[in-house]
Amino acid sequence: MLVKALRNGLGMLIVFANWLTLPKKIGRPAEAQQKVDEQARRLQLYQFRACPFCVKVRRHLHRLNVPVAAVEASAGTAAREVLVAQGGKKQVPCLRIEQEDGGVQWLYESSAIIAYLDEQFAVPAQQAGD
Ligand SMILES: N[C@@H](CCC(=O)N[C@@H](CS)C(=O)NCC(=O)O)C(=O)O
């Protein structure tokens, strides 16, 4: 019980520290941002709110200015069952990617998710505005 309370407390601290130190969003011309917003509708981040690996991915999404829906997949949720049944593991973060042909990919591991997001959405430094 004490371990659980400590873990929850630490999780909340991480969420708070993240909120205090959110990175600056990159800027894009309106048309480019509209395309990104459209592309982001095919993505969902299965996560726990206070998981440090999930916070790392959410910070990256914030910085890249990609509005991906977060799905809370903590124990006892229907989302957790979907994650295990379709993704294969209960681990978060996991990015659900709906492909253009209708297929679905479940991408685990925060570093792999961040690499995917950079590949899809990163803007070269000299093009990124405010
Ligand atoms: N190497 C993984 C670690 C992810 C991880 O350990 N996630 C924890 C939550 S912080 C998890 O899903 N544990 C399974 C569980 O709690 O059921 C990553 O970088 O994404």
The ligand as an SDF file (V2000), in Angstrom:
LIG
                    3D

 20 19  0  0  0  0  0  0  0  0999 V2000
   10.7080    0.5510  -22.3650 N   0  0  0  0  0  0  0  0  0  0  0  0
    9.3270    0.9650  -22.2960 C   0  0  0  0  0  0  0  0  0  0  0  0
    8.9080    0.9940  -20.8380 C   0  0  0  0  0  0  0  0  0  0  0  0
    7.4140    1.2280  -20.6780 C   0  0  0  0  0  0  0  0  0  0  0  0
    6.9060    0.8490  -19.3000 C   0  0  0  0  0  0  0  0  0  0  0  0
    7.6490    0.3290  -18.4540 O   0  0  0  0  0  0  0  0  0  0  0  0
    5.6400    1.1160  -19.0620 N   0  0  0  0  0  0  0  0  0  0  0  0
    5.0020    0.7030  -17.8500 C   0  0  0  0  0  0  0  0  0  0  0  0
    4.2240    1.8740  -17.2380 C   0  0  0  0  0  0  0  0  0  0  0  0
    5.2900    3.1800  -16.7280 S   0  0  0  0  0  0  0  0  0  0  0  0
    3.9960   -0.3830  -18.1510 C   0  0  0  0  0  0  0  0  0  0  0  0
    3.3260   -0.3570  -19.1680 O   0  0  0  0  0  0  0  0  0  0  0  0
    3.8920   -1.3830  -17.2700 N   0  0  0  0  0  0  0  0  0  0  0  0
    2.8860   -2.4060  -17.4460 C   0  0  0  0  0  0  0  0  0  0  0  0
    1.8170   -2.2960  -16.4170 C   0  0  0  0  0  0  0  0  0  0  0  0
    1.9470   -1.4630  -15.5170 O   0  0  0  0  0  0  0  0  0  0  0  0
    0.8300   -2.9870  -16.5160 O   0  0  0  0  0  0  0  0  0  0  0  0
    9.1640    2.3120  -23.0000 C   0  0  0  0  0  0  0  0  0  0  0  0
   10.1410    3.0720  -23.0990 O   0  0  0  0  0  0  0  0  0  0  0  0
    8.0710    2.5810  -23.4920 O   0  0  0  0  0  0  0  0  0  0  0  0
  1  2  1  0
  2  3  1  0
  2 18  1  0
  3  4  1  0
  4  5  1  0
  5  6  2  0
  5  7  1  0
  7  8  1  0
  8  9  1  0
  8 11  1  0
  9 10  1  0
 11 12  2  0
 11 13  1  0
 13 14  1  0
 14 15  1  0
 15 16  2  0
 15 17  1  0
 18 19  2  0
 18 20  1  0
M  END
$$$$
